[in-house]
Amino acid sequence: MIIYVMRHGETPWNKERRLQGRHGADLNEEGVLLAEITRDGMRDIPFDICYTSPLVRARHTAEIVIGDRDIPIVDEPRIMEISFGEWEGRSCDLNHLEIPRENYLAFHDDPLGFPAPPGGETIPDVISRCQDFLQELLHNADLQDKTVLVSTHGCASRAILNSLFDDPSDFWQGHVPMNCAVSRIEVKDGQPALTLLDHVYYGKEYYHNYYEQQREAEARQESDTGSAVKPAAAQA
């Protein structure tokens, strides 16, 4: 079995820096383009089945990448994105935060310690349901000689791969995967191994990591002024 785990393409909420968990938008124009480039890059992979988060951004990405292949696309709720509960849709732009700054920094810098938002999930919650999906997939007797595409989300994709990392406590493995980033799991003699992490088929002109860019800008400002950046007040 070979499993390809893919994050969805860009959405307006990604670009607007809004927390996008169980809610959110469909792909924007660039998101469709990235999915199409990814489809072309994966055109020779003989997928037999696709499992997708039922959220529209992941399913739309799956449909584009699968293209004219006549294979099942199966909705799988266990690989939906983390729920941000009452914080869904709020700004996570570090200059205009609408949630507590310390919580948002923890999501990136201490993800396993990130406290659940009101009505939302923790990272271990997401790992639990995504690992349940992965183990069921790995032990599916009908898929042992098949090639599988999994279309999901940034946090959920890391949760699916978590048990395969050398250090599972390093949840993000350095960064949130980019839109349409693809990772590969190869299963031999019943043993899964991560053989590709965060491959993208598009050029650097489409690379975006808004959080890291803002944190780097804050660090430069702090270095220039010799004092810490004043945290933006959370808005109701």
Biotite code that builds the C-alpha atoms (Angstrom):
import biotite.structure as struc

atoms = struc.array([
    struc.Atom([0.000, 0.000, 0.000], chain_id="A", res_id=1, res_name="MET", atom_name="CA", element="C"),
    struc.Atom([1.085, 3.541, -0.776], chain_id="A", res_id=2, res_name="ILE", atom_name="CA", element="C"),
    struc.Atom([-0.731, 6.452, 0.847], chain_id="A", res_id=3, res_name="ILE", atom_name="CA", element="C"),
    struc.Atom([-0.404, 10.059, -0.287], chain_id="A", res_id=4, res_name="TYR", atom_name="CA", element="C"),
    struc.Atom([-1.524, 12.639, 2.294], chain_id="A", res_id=5, res_name="VAL", atom_name="CA", element="C"),
    struc.Atom([-2.279, 16.075, 0.826], chain_id="A", res_id=6, res_name="MET", atom_name="CA", element="C"),
    struc.Atom([-3.325, 19.413, 2.288], chain_id="A", res_id=7, res_name="ARG", atom_name="CA", element="C"),
    struc.Atom([-6.025, 21.393, 0.474], chain_id="A", res_id=8, res_name="HIS", atom_name="CA", element="C"),
    struc.Atom([-5.342, 24.417, -1.755], chain_id="A", res_id=9, res_name="GLY", atom_name="CA", element="C"),
    struc.Atom([-5.450, 28.030, -0.603], chain_id="A", res_id=10, res_name="GLU", atom_name="CA", element="C"),
    struc.Atom([-8.745, 29.617, 0.450], chain_id="A", res_id=11, res_name="THR", atom_name="CA", element="C"),
    struc.Atom([-9.815, 33.237, 1.063], chain_id="A", res_id=12, res_name="PRO", atom_name="CA", element="C"),
    struc.Atom([-9.682, 32.583, 4.828], chain_id="A", res_id=13, res_name="TRP", atom_name="CA", element="C"),
    struc.Atom([-6.040, 31.471, 4.535], chain_id="A", res_id=14, res_name="ASN", atom_name="CA", element="C"),
    struc.Atom([-5.198, 34.735, 2.808], chain_id="A", res_id=15, res_name="LYS", atom_name="CA", element="C"),
    struc.Atom([-7.311, 36.852, 5.171], chain_id="A", res_id=16, res_name="GLU", atom_name="CA", element="C"),
    struc.Atom([-5.640, 35.187, 8.186], chain_id="A", res_id=17, res_name="ARG", atom_name="CA", element="C"),
    struc.Atom([-8.830, 33.831, 9.704], chain_id="A", res_id=18, res_name="ARG", atom_name="CA", element="C"),
    struc.Atom([-8.995, 30.716, 11.874], chain_id="A", res_id=19, res_name="LEU", atom_name="CA", element="C"),
    struc.Atom([-10.283, 28.003, 9.572], chain_id="A", res_id=20, res_name="GLN", atom_name="CA", element="C"),
    struc.Atom([-11.201, 24.761, 11.241], chain_id="A", res_id=21, res_name="GLY", atom_name="CA", element="C"),
    struc.Atom([-14.595, 23.127, 10.783], chain_id="A", res_id=22, res_name="ARG", atom_name="CA", element="C"),
    struc.Atom([-15.855, 26.247, 9.000], chain_id="A", res_id=23, res_name="HIS", atom_name="CA", element="C"),
    struc.Atom([-14.245, 28.210, 6.217], chain_id="A", res_id=24, res_name="GLY", atom_name="CA", element="C"),
    struc.Atom([-14.298, 28.919, 2.527], chain_id="A", res_id=25, res_name="ALA", atom_name="CA", element="C"),
    struc.Atom([-13.886, 27.028, -0.727], chain_id="A", res_id=26, res_name="ASP", atom_name="CA", element="C"),
    struc.Atom([-10.689, 27.377, -2.740], chain_id="A", res_id=27, res_name="LEU", atom_name="CA", element="C"),
    struc.Atom([-9.818, 30.774, -4.129], chain_id="A", res_id=28, res_name="ASN", atom_name="CA", element="C"),
    struc.Atom([-8.380, 31.274, -7.613], chain_id="A", res_id=29, res_name="GLU", atom_name="CA", element="C"),
    struc.Atom([-4.833, 30.536, -6.486], chain_id="A", res_id=30, res_name="GLU", atom_name="CA", element="C"),
    struc.Atom([-6.055, 27.516, -4.523], chain_id="A", res_id=31, res_name="GLY", atom_name="CA", element="C"),
    struc.Atom([-7.610, 26.053, -7.671], chain_id="A", res_id=32, res_name="VAL", atom_name="CA", element="C"),
    struc.Atom([-4.403, 26.746, -9.587], chain_id="A", res_id=33, res_name="LEU", atom_name="CA", element="C"),
    struc.Atom([-2.243, 25.017, -6.964], chain_id="A", res_id=34, res_name="LEU", atom_name="CA", element="C"),
    struc.Atom([-4.561, 22.001, -7.033], chain_id="A", res_id=35, res_name="ALA", atom_name="CA", element="C"),
    struc.Atom([-4.345, 21.884, -10.828], chain_id="A", res_id=36, res_name="GLU", atom_name="CA", element="C"),
    struc.Atom([-0.532, 22.051, -10.736], chain_id="A", res_id=37, res_name="ILE", atom_name="CA", element="C"),
    struc.Atom([-0.556, 19.276, -8.129], chain_id="A", res_id=38, res_name="THR", atom_name="CA", element="C"),
    struc.Atom([-2.901, 17.215, -10.325], chain_id="A", res_id=39, res_name="ARG", atom_name="CA", element="C"),
    struc.Atom([-0.454, 17.551, -13.216], chain_id="A", res_id=40, res_name="ASP", atom_name="CA", element="C"),
    struc.Atom([2.475, 16.615, -10.990], chain_id="A", res_id=41, res_name="GLY", atom_name="CA", element="C"),
    struc.Atom([0.664, 13.484, -9.761], chain_id="A", res_id=42, res_name="MET", atom_name="CA", element="C"),
    struc.Atom([-0.848, 12.515, -13.112], chain_id="A", res_id=43, res_name="ARG", atom_name="CA", element="C"),
    struc.Atom([1.129, 9.250, -13.374], chain_id="A", res_id=44, res_name="ASP", atom_name="CA", element="C"),
    struc.Atom([0.241, 7.990, -9.882], chain_id="A", res_id=45, res_name="ILE", atom_name="CA", element="C"),
    struc.Atom([-2.330, 5.168, -10.253], chain_id="A", res_id=46, res_name="PRO", atom_name="CA", element="C"),
    struc.Atom([-4.711, 6.070, -7.435], chain_id="A", res_id=47, res_name="PHE", atom_name="CA", element="C"),
    struc.Atom([-7.292, 3.399, -6.612], chain_id="A", res_id=48, res_name="ASP", atom_name="CA", element="C"),
    struc.Atom([-9.337, 5.313, -4.035], chain_id="A", res_id=49, res_name="ILE", atom_name="CA", element="C"),
    struc.Atom([-9.455, 8.729, -2.373], chain_id="A", res_id=50, res_name="CYS", atom_name="CA", element="C"),
    struc.Atom([-10.487, 9.560, 1.180], chain_id="A", res_id=51, res_name="TYR", atom_name="CA", element="C"),
    struc.Atom([-11.307, 13.195, 1.792], chain_id="A", res_id=52, res_name="THR", atom_name="CA", element="C"),
    struc.Atom([-12.351, 15.422, 4.616], chain_id="A", res_id=53, res_name="SER", atom_name="CA", element="C"),
    struc.Atom([-15.960, 16.378, 3.831], chain_id="A", res_id=54, res_name="PRO", atom_name="CA", element="C"),
    struc.Atom([-15.124, 20.081, 4.275], chain_id="A", res_id=55, res_name="LEU", atom_name="CA", element="C"),
    struc.Atom([-15.520, 21.828, 0.933], chain_id="A", res_id=56, res_name="VAL", atom_name="CA", element="C"),
    struc.Atom([-11.918, 23.025, 0.558], chain_id="A", res_id=57, res_name="ARG", atom_name="CA", element="C"),
    struc.Atom([-10.518, 19.512, 0.962], chain_id="A", res_id=58, res_name="ALA", atom_name="CA", element="C"),
    struc.Atom([-13.139, 17.804, -1.186], chain_id="A", res_id=59, res_name="ARG", atom_name="CA", element="C"),
    struc.Atom([-12.746, 20.356, -3.989], chain_id="A", res_id=60, res_name="HIS", atom_name="CA", element="C"),
    struc.Atom([-8.969, 19.831, -3.935], chain_id="A", res_id=61, res_name="THR", atom_name="CA", element="C"),
    struc.Atom([-9.480, 16.061, -4.097], chain_id="A", res_id=62, res_name="ALA", atom_name="CA", element="C"),
    struc.Atom([-11.842, 16.347, -7.056], chain_id="A", res_id=63, res_name="GLU", atom_name="CA", element="C"),
    struc.Atom([-9.362, 18.500, -8.979], chain_id="A", res_id=64, res_name="ILE", atom_name="CA", element="C"),
    struc.Atom([-6.390, 16.215, -8.269], chain_id="A", res_id=65, res_name="VAL", atom_name="CA", element="C"),
    struc.Atom([-8.300, 13.018, -9.074], chain_id="A", res_id=66, res_name="ILE", atom_name="CA", element="C"),
    struc.Atom([-9.428, 14.585, -12.344], chain_id="A", res_id=67, res_name="GLY", atom_name="CA", element="C"),
    struc.Atom([-10.864, 12.083, -14.811], chain_id="A", res_id=68, res_name="ASP", atom_name="CA", element="C"),
    struc.Atom([-9.843, 8.982, -12.857], chain_id="A", res_id=69, res_name="ARG", atom_name="CA", element="C"),
    struc.Atom([-12.889, 6.792, -12.313], chain_id="A", res_id=70, res_name="ASP", atom_name="CA", element="C"),
    struc.Atom([-12.290, 5.998, -8.641], chain_id="A", res_id=71, res_name="ILE", atom_name="CA", element="C"),
    struc.Atom([-14.315, 6.404, -5.425], chain_id="A", res_id=72, res_name="PRO", atom_name="CA", element="C"),
    struc.Atom([-13.973, 9.627, -3.431], chain_id="A", res_id=73, res_name="ILE", atom_name="CA", element="C"),
    struc.Atom([-15.029, 8.768, 0.115], chain_id="A", res_id=74, res_name="VAL", atom_name="CA", element="C"),
    struc.Atom([-15.955, 11.390, 2.736], chain_id="A", res_id=75, res_name="ASP", atom_name="CA", element="C"),
    struc.Atom([-14.119, 10.681, 6.003], chain_id="A", res_id=76, res_name="GLU", atom_name="CA", element="C"),
    struc.Atom([-15.110, 12.914, 8.962], chain_id="A", res_id=77, res_name="PRO", atom_name="CA", element="C"),
    struc.Atom([-12.201, 11.739, 11.132], chain_id="A", res_id=78, res_name="ARG", atom_name="CA", element="C"),
    struc.Atom([-9.761, 13.688, 8.951], chain_id="A", res_id=79, res_name="ILE", atom_name="CA", element="C"),
    struc.Atom([-11.561, 17.019, 9.186], chain_id="A", res_id=80, res_name="MET", atom_name="CA", element="C"),
    struc.Atom([-9.547, 19.979, 10.432], chain_id="A", res_id=81, res_name="GLU", atom_name="CA", element="C"),
    struc.Atom([-9.201, 20.855, 14.115], chain_id="A", res_id=82, res_name="ILE", atom_name="CA", element="C"),
    struc.Atom([-12.291, 22.562, 15.518], chain_id="A", res_id=83, res_name="SER", atom_name="CA", element="C"),
    struc.Atom([-11.636, 26.080, 16.778], chain_id="A", res_id=84, res_name="PHE", atom_name="CA", element="C"),
    struc.Atom([-15.079, 26.194, 18.389], chain_id="A", res_id=85, res_name="GLY", atom_name="CA", element="C"),
    struc.Atom([-16.181, 29.745, 19.168], chain_id="A", res_id=86, res_name="GLU", atom_name="CA", element="C"),
    struc.Atom([-12.996, 31.102, 17.579], chain_id="A", res_id=87, res_name="TRP", atom_name="CA", element="C"),
    struc.Atom([-13.868, 29.915, 14.062], chain_id="A", res_id=88, res_name="GLU", atom_name="CA", element="C"),
    struc.Atom([-13.491, 32.740, 11.569], chain_id="A", res_id=89, res_name="GLY", atom_name="CA", element="C"),
    struc.Atom([-11.707, 35.117, 13.956], chain_id="A", res_id=90, res_name="ARG", atom_name="CA", element="C"),
    struc.Atom([-8.582, 36.942, 12.813], chain_id="A", res_id=91, res_name="SER", atom_name="CA", element="C"),
    struc.Atom([-5.254, 35.260, 13.529], chain_id="A", res_id=92, res_name="CYS", atom_name="CA", element="C"),
    struc.Atom([-3.257, 38.070, 11.934], chain_id="A", res_id=93, res_name="ASP", atom_name="CA", element="C"),
    struc.Atom([-0.679, 38.906, 14.607], chain_id="A", res_id=94, res_name="LEU", atom_name="CA", element="C"),
    struc.Atom([-1.328, 42.604, 14.018], chain_id="A", res_id=95, res_name="ASN", atom_name="CA", element="C"),
    struc.Atom([-5.100, 42.242, 14.427], chain_id="A", res_id=96, res_name="HIS", atom_name="CA", element="C"),
    struc.Atom([-5.637, 39.241, 16.688], chain_id="A", res_id=97, res_name="LEU", atom_name="CA", element="C"),
    struc.Atom([-9.183, 38.435, 17.762], chain_id="A", res_id=98, res_name="GLU", atom_name="CA", element="C"),
    struc.Atom([-8.111, 35.656, 20.123], chain_id="A", res_id=99, res_name="ILE", atom_name="CA", element="C"),
    struc.Atom([-5.627, 35.725, 23.033], chain_id="A", res_id=100, res_name="PRO", atom_name="CA", element="C"),
    struc.Atom([-2.111, 36.117, 21.663], chain_id="A", res_id=101, res_name="ARG", atom_name="CA", element="C"),
    struc.Atom([-0.616, 33.557, 24.047], chain_id="A", res_id=102, res_name="GLU", atom_name="CA", element="C"),
    struc.Atom([-3.070, 30.925, 22.845], chain_id="A", res_id=103, res_name="ASN", atom_name="CA", element="C"),
    struc.Atom([-2.308, 31.519, 19.183], chain_id="A", res_id=104, res_name="TYR", atom_name="CA", element="C"),
    struc.Atom([1.438, 31.450, 19.768], chain_id="A", res_id=105, res_name="LEU", atom_name="CA", element="C"),
    struc.Atom([0.997, 28.189, 21.680], chain_id="A", res_id=106, res_name="ALA", atom_name="CA", element="C"),
    struc.Atom([-0.840, 26.667, 18.693], chain_id="A", res_id=107, res_name="PHE", atom_name="CA", element="C"),
    struc.Atom([2.378, 27.063, 16.677], chain_id="A", res_id=108, res_name="HIS", atom_name="CA", element="C"),
    struc.Atom([5.108, 26.951, 19.320], chain_id="A", res_id=109, res_name="ASP", atom_name="CA", element="C"),
    struc.Atom([3.660, 24.494, 21.870], chain_id="A", res_id=110, res_name="ASP", atom_name="CA", element="C"),
    struc.Atom([0.936, 22.681, 19.919], chain_id="A", res_id=111, res_name="PRO", atom_name="CA", element="C"),
    struc.Atom([0.551, 19.729, 22.282], chain_id="A", res_id=112, res_name="LEU", atom_name="CA", element="C"),
    struc.Atom([-0.033, 22.241, 25.086], chain_id="A", res_id=113, res_name="GLY", atom_name="CA", element="C"),
    struc.Atom([-2.454, 24.381, 23.083], chain_id="A", res_id=114, res_name="PHE", atom_name="CA", element="C"),
    struc.Atom([-5.607, 24.722, 25.225], chain_id="A", res_id=115, res_name="PRO", atom_name="CA", element="C"),
    struc.Atom([-8.879, 23.932, 23.488], chain_id="A", res_id=116, res_name="ALA", atom_name="CA", element="C"),
    struc.Atom([-10.843, 27.049, 22.492], chain_id="A", res_id=117, res_name="PRO", atom_name="CA", element="C"),
    struc.Atom([-14.381, 27.235, 23.914], chain_id="A", res_id=118, res_name="PRO", atom_name="CA", element="C"),
    struc.Atom([-16.292, 24.450, 22.169], chain_id="A", res_id=119, res_name="GLY", atom_name="CA", element="C"),
    struc.Atom([-13.191, 23.359, 20.239], chain_id="A", res_id=120, res_name="GLY", atom_name="CA", element="C"),
    struc.Atom([-10.491, 20.683, 20.211], chain_id="A", res_id=121, res_name="GLU", atom_name="CA", element="C"),
    struc.Atom([-6.932, 20.209, 21.393], chain_id="A", res_id=122, res_name="THR", atom_name="CA", element="C"),
    struc.Atom([-4.164, 18.876, 19.153], chain_id="A", res_id=123, res_name="ILE", atom_name="CA", element="C"),
    struc.Atom([-4.214, 15.499, 21.002], chain_id="A", res_id=124, res_name="PRO", atom_name="CA", element="C"),
    struc.Atom([-7.943, 15.287, 20.185], chain_id="A", res_id=125, res_name="ASP", atom_name="CA", element="C"),
    struc.Atom([-7.120, 15.620, 16.489], chain_id="A", res_id=126, res_name="VAL", atom_name="CA", element="C"),
    struc.Atom([-4.250, 13.127, 16.706], chain_id="A", res_id=127, res_name="ILE", atom_name="CA", element="C"),
    struc.Atom([-6.560, 10.572, 18.328], chain_id="A", res_id=128, res_name="SER", atom_name="CA", element="C"),
    struc.Atom([-9.211, 10.608, 15.607], chain_id="A", res_id=129, res_name="ARG", atom_name="CA", element="C"),
    struc.Atom([-6.712, 10.874, 12.737], chain_id="A", res_id=130, res_name="CYS", atom_name="CA", element="C"),
    struc.Atom([-4.626, 7.986, 14.079], chain_id="A", res_id=131, res_name="GLN", atom_name="CA", element="C"),
    struc.Atom([-7.805, 5.929, 14.377], chain_id="A", res_id=132, res_name="ASP", atom_name="CA", element="C"),
    struc.Atom([-8.415, 6.571, 10.675], chain_id="A", res_id=133, res_name="PHE", atom_name="CA", element="C"),
    struc.Atom([-4.813, 5.726, 9.735], chain_id="A", res_id=134, res_name="LEU", atom_name="CA", element="C"),
    struc.Atom([-4.758, 2.460, 11.666], chain_id="A", res_id=135, res_name="GLN", atom_name="CA", element="C"),
    struc.Atom([-8.039, 1.377, 10.097], chain_id="A", res_id=136, res_name="GLU", atom_name="CA", element="C"),
    struc.Atom([-6.654, 2.209, 6.663], chain_id="A", res_id=137, res_name="LEU", atom_name="CA", element="C"),
    struc.Atom([-3.388, 0.344, 7.266], chain_id="A", res_id=138, res_name="LEU", atom_name="CA", element="C"),
    struc.Atom([-5.270, -2.790, 8.332], chain_id="A", res_id=139, res_name="HIS", atom_name="CA", element="C"),
    struc.Atom([-7.832, -2.735, 5.524], chain_id="A", res_id=140, res_name="ASN", atom_name="CA", element="C"),
    struc.Atom([-7.270, -6.078, 3.803], chain_id="A", res_id=141, res_name="ALA", atom_name="CA", element="C"),
    struc.Atom([-8.825, -4.832, 0.561], chain_id="A", res_id=142, res_name="ASP", atom_name="CA", element="C"),
    struc.Atom([-6.283, -2.015, 0.198], chain_id="A", res_id=143, res_name="LEU", atom_name="CA", element="C"),
    struc.Atom([-2.979, -3.764, 0.853], chain_id="A", res_id=144, res_name="GLN", atom_name="CA", element="C"),
    struc.Atom([-1.886, -3.556, -2.798], chain_id="A", res_id=145, res_name="ASP", atom_name="CA", element="C"),
    struc.Atom([-3.596, -0.232, -3.547], chain_id="A", res_id=146, res_name="LYS", atom_name="CA", element="C"),
    struc.Atom([-2.543, 3.404, -3.912], chain_id="A", res_id=147, res_name="THR", atom_name="CA", element="C"),
    struc.Atom([-4.573, 5.802, -1.786], chain_id="A", res_id=148, res_name="VAL", atom_name="CA", element="C"),
    struc.Atom([-4.987, 9.580, -1.831], chain_id="A", res_id=149, res_name="LEU", atom_name="CA", element="C"),
    struc.Atom([-5.984, 11.338, 1.407], chain_id="A", res_id=150, res_name="VAL", atom_name="CA", element="C"),
    struc.Atom([-7.149, 14.953, 1.020], chain_id="A", res_id=151, res_name="SER", atom_name="CA", element="C"),
    struc.Atom([-7.157, 16.803, 4.303], chain_id="A", res_id=152, res_name="THR", atom_name="CA", element="C"),
    struc.Atom([-5.898, 19.882, 6.185], chain_id="A", res_id=153, res_name="HIS", atom_name="CA", element="C"),
    struc.Atom([-2.763, 21.356, 7.756], chain_id="A", res_id=154, res_name="GLY", atom_name="CA", element="C"),
    struc.Atom([-3.285, 20.248, 11.344], chain_id="A", res_id=155, res_name="CYS", atom_name="CA", element="C"),
    struc.Atom([-5.063, 17.020, 10.398], chain_id="A", res_id=156, res_name="ALA", atom_name="CA", element="C"),
    struc.Atom([-2.319, 15.987, 7.980], chain_id="A", res_id=157, res_name="SER", atom_name="CA", element="C"),
    struc.Atom([0.296, 16.353, 10.720], chain_id="A", res_id=158, res_name="ARG", atom_name="CA", element="C"),
    struc.Atom([-1.971, 14.341, 13.035], chain_id="A", res_id=159, res_name="ALA", atom_name="CA", element="C"),
    struc.Atom([-2.224, 11.517, 10.469], chain_id="A", res_id=160, res_name="ILE", atom_name="CA", element="C"),
    struc.Atom([1.562, 11.372, 10.109], chain_id="A", res_id=161, res_name="LEU", atom_name="CA", element="C"),
    struc.Atom([2.346, 11.917, 13.802], chain_id="A", res_id=162, res_name="ASN", atom_name="CA", element="C"),
    struc.Atom([3.104, 8.302, 14.749], chain_id="A", res_id=163, res_name="SER", atom_name="CA", element="C"),
    struc.Atom([5.553, 8.012, 11.828], chain_id="A", res_id=164, res_name="LEU", atom_name="CA", element="C"),
    struc.Atom([7.772, 10.920, 12.860], chain_id="A", res_id=165, res_name="PHE", atom_name="CA", element="C"),
    struc.Atom([11.089, 10.190, 14.564], chain_id="A", res_id=166, res_name="ASP", atom_name="CA", element="C"),
    struc.Atom([9.934, 12.581, 17.303], chain_id="A", res_id=167, res_name="ASP", atom_name="CA", element="C"),
    struc.Atom([6.122, 12.632, 17.559], chain_id="A", res_id=168, res_name="PRO", atom_name="CA", element="C"),
    struc.Atom([6.353, 15.346, 20.228], chain_id="A", res_id=169, res_name="SER", atom_name="CA", element="C"),
    struc.Atom([7.553, 17.695, 17.457], chain_id="A", res_id=170, res_name="ASP", atom_name="CA", element="C"),
    struc.Atom([4.053, 18.008, 16.072], chain_id="A", res_id=171, res_name="PHE", atom_name="CA", element="C"),
    struc.Atom([4.584, 20.577, 13.305], chain_id="A", res_id=172, res_name="TRP", atom_name="CA", element="C"),
    struc.Atom([7.985, 19.253, 12.199], chain_id="A", res_id=173, res_name="GLN", atom_name="CA", element="C"),
    struc.Atom([9.161, 22.843, 11.894], chain_id="A", res_id=174, res_name="GLY", atom_name="CA", element="C"),
    struc.Atom([6.185, 24.410, 10.155], chain_id="A", res_id=175, res_name="HIS", atom_name="CA", element="C"),
    struc.Atom([2.577, 24.089, 9.069], chain_id="A", res_id=176, res_name="VAL", atom_name="CA", element="C"),
    struc.Atom([2.563, 22.291, 5.689], chain_id="A", res_id=177, res_name="PRO", atom_name="CA", element="C"),
    struc.Atom([1.962, 24.538, 2.708], chain_id="A", res_id=178, res_name="MET", atom_name="CA", element="C"),
    struc.Atom([-1.213, 24.370, 0.672], chain_id="A", res_id=179, res_name="ASN", atom_name="CA", element="C"),
    struc.Atom([-1.280, 21.243, -1.513], chain_id="A", res_id=180, res_name="CYS", atom_name="CA", element="C"),
    struc.Atom([1.849, 19.862, 0.193], chain_id="A", res_id=181, res_name="ALA", atom_name="CA", element="C"),
    struc.Atom([2.034, 16.085, -0.338], chain_id="A", res_id=182, res_name="VAL", atom_name="CA", element="C"),
    struc.Atom([3.542, 13.446, 1.953], chain_id="A", res_id=183, res_name="SER", atom_name="CA", element="C"),
    struc.Atom([3.880, 9.717, 1.214], chain_id="A", res_id=184, res_name="ARG", atom_name="CA", element="C"),
    struc.Atom([3.548, 6.644, 3.408], chain_id="A", res_id=185, res_name="ILE", atom_name="CA", element="C"),
    struc.Atom([4.813, 3.318, 2.026], chain_id="A", res_id=186, res_name="GLU", atom_name="CA", element="C"),
    struc.Atom([3.661, 0.113, 3.690], chain_id="A", res_id=187, res_name="VAL", atom_name="CA", element="C"),
    struc.Atom([5.847, -2.992, 3.374], chain_id="A", res_id=188, res_name="LYS", atom_name="CA", element="C"),
    struc.Atom([5.241, -6.222, 5.272], chain_id="A", res_id=189, res_name="ASP", atom_name="CA", element="C"),
    struc.Atom([2.628, -4.408, 7.313], chain_id="A", res_id=190, res_name="GLY", atom_name="CA", element="C"),
    struc.Atom([5.054, -1.694, 8.450], chain_id="A", res_id=191, res_name="GLN", atom_name="CA", element="C"),
    struc.Atom([4.360, 1.911, 7.433], chain_id="A", res_id=192, res_name="PRO", atom_name="CA", element="C"),
    struc.Atom([7.226, 4.313, 6.737], chain_id="A", res_id=193, res_name="ALA", atom_name="CA", element="C"),
    struc.Atom([7.178, 8.000, 5.875], chain_id="A", res_id=194, res_name="LEU", atom_name="CA", element="C"),
    struc.Atom([9.152, 8.323, 2.634], chain_id="A", res_id=195, res_name="THR", atom_name="CA", element="C"),
    struc.Atom([8.232, 11.858, 1.538], chain_id="A", res_id=196, res_name="LEU", atom_name="CA", element="C"),
    struc.Atom([7.286, 14.934, 3.569], chain_id="A", res_id=197, res_name="LEU", atom_name="CA", element="C"),
    struc.Atom([5.697, 18.162, 2.336], chain_id="A", res_id=198, res_name="ASP", atom_name="CA", element="C"),
    struc.Atom([6.552, 17.931, -1.355], chain_id="A", res_id=199, res_name="HIS", atom_name="CA", element="C"),
    struc.Atom([5.009, 20.677, -3.487], chain_id="A", res_id=200, res_name="VAL", atom_name="CA", element="C"),
    struc.Atom([4.711, 20.666, -7.260], chain_id="A", res_id=201, res_name="TYR", atom_name="CA", element="C"),
    struc.Atom([4.496, 24.443, -7.741], chain_id="A", res_id=202, res_name="TYR", atom_name="CA", element="C"),
    struc.Atom([7.195, 27.124, -7.789], chain_id="A", res_id=203, res_name="GLY", atom_name="CA", element="C"),
    struc.Atom([8.484, 29.331, -4.999], chain_id="A", res_id=204, res_name="LYS", atom_name="CA", element="C"),
    struc.Atom([6.385, 32.249, -6.195], chain_id="A", res_id=205, res_name="GLU", atom_name="CA", element="C"),
    struc.Atom([3.433, 30.488, -4.543], chain_id="A", res_id=206, res_name="TYR", atom_name="CA", element="C"),
    struc.Atom([5.154, 29.727, -1.227], chain_id="A", res_id=207, res_name="TYR", atom_name="CA", element="C"),
    struc.Atom([3.257, 31.334, 1.667], chain_id="A", res_id=208, res_name="HIS", atom_name="CA", element="C"),
    struc.Atom([3.826, 31.030, 5.403], chain_id="A", res_id=209, res_name="ASN", atom_name="CA", element="C"),
    struc.Atom([2.019, 34.005, 6.825], chain_id="A", res_id=210, res_name="TYR", atom_name="CA", element="C"),
    struc.Atom([2.666, 33.164, 10.477], chain_id="A", res_id=211, res_name="TYR", atom_name="CA", element="C"),
    struc.Atom([6.418, 32.709, 10.060], chain_id="A", res_id=212, res_name="GLU", atom_name="CA", element="C"),
    struc.Atom([6.632, 35.881, 7.977], chain_id="A", res_id=213, res_name="GLN", atom_name="CA", element="C"),
    struc.Atom([4.927, 37.895, 10.715], chain_id="A", res_id=214, res_name="GLN", atom_name="CA", element="C"),
    struc.Atom([7.048, 36.361, 13.480], chain_id="A", res_id=215, res_name="ARG", atom_name="CA", element="C"),
    struc.Atom([10.214, 37.153, 11.522], chain_id="A", res_id=216, res_name="GLU", atom_name="CA", element="C"),
    struc.Atom([9.016, 40.744, 11.045], chain_id="A", res_id=217, res_name="ALA", atom_name="CA", element="C"),
    struc.Atom([8.413, 41.013, 14.804], chain_id="A", res_id=218, res_name="GLU", atom_name="CA", element="C"),
    struc.Atom([11.904, 39.685, 15.522], chain_id="A", res_id=219, res_name="ALA", atom_name="CA", element="C"),
    struc.Atom([13.454, 42.262, 13.172], chain_id="A", res_id=220, res_name="ARG", atom_name="CA", element="C"),
    struc.Atom([11.438, 45.040, 14.812], chain_id="A", res_id=221, res_name="GLN", atom_name="CA", element="C"),
    struc.Atom([12.533, 43.875, 18.258], chain_id="A", res_id=222, res_name="GLU", atom_name="CA", element="C"),
    struc.Atom([16.148, 43.768, 17.120], chain_id="A", res_id=223, res_name="SER", atom_name="CA", element="C"),
    struc.Atom([15.929, 47.254, 15.610], chain_id="A", res_id=224, res_name="ASP", atom_name="CA", element="C"),
    struc.Atom([14.250, 48.832, 18.642], chain_id="A", res_id=225, res_name="THR", atom_name="CA", element="C"),
    struc.Atom([15.968, 46.804, 21.345], chain_id="A", res_id=226, res_name="GLY", atom_name="CA", element="C"),
    struc.Atom([12.627, 46.027, 23.016], chain_id="A", res_id=227, res_name="SER", atom_name="CA", element="C"),
    struc.Atom([9.967, 43.364, 22.719], chain_id="A", res_id=228, res_name="ALA", atom_name="CA", element="C"),
    struc.Atom([7.089, 43.906, 20.316], chain_id="A", res_id=229, res_name="VAL", atom_name="CA", element="C"),
    struc.Atom([4.013, 45.051, 22.198], chain_id="A", res_id=230, res_name="LYS", atom_name="CA", element="C"),
    struc.Atom([1.356, 42.323, 21.878], chain_id="A", res_id=231, res_name="PRO", atom_name="CA", element="C"),
    struc.Atom([-1.788, 43.311, 20.035], chain_id="A", res_id=232, res_name="ALA", atom_name="CA", element="C"),
    struc.Atom([-4.848, 43.312, 22.268], chain_id="A", res_id=233, res_name="ALA", atom_name="CA", element="C"),
    struc.Atom([-7.351, 40.555, 21.577], chain_id="A", res_id=234, res_name="ALA", atom_name="CA", element="C"),
    struc.Atom([-10.640, 41.828, 20.278], chain_id="A", res_id=235, res_name="GLN", atom_name="CA", element="C"),
    struc.Atom([-14.020, 40.461, 21.268], chain_id="A", res_id=236, res_name="ALA", atom_name="CA", element="C"),
])
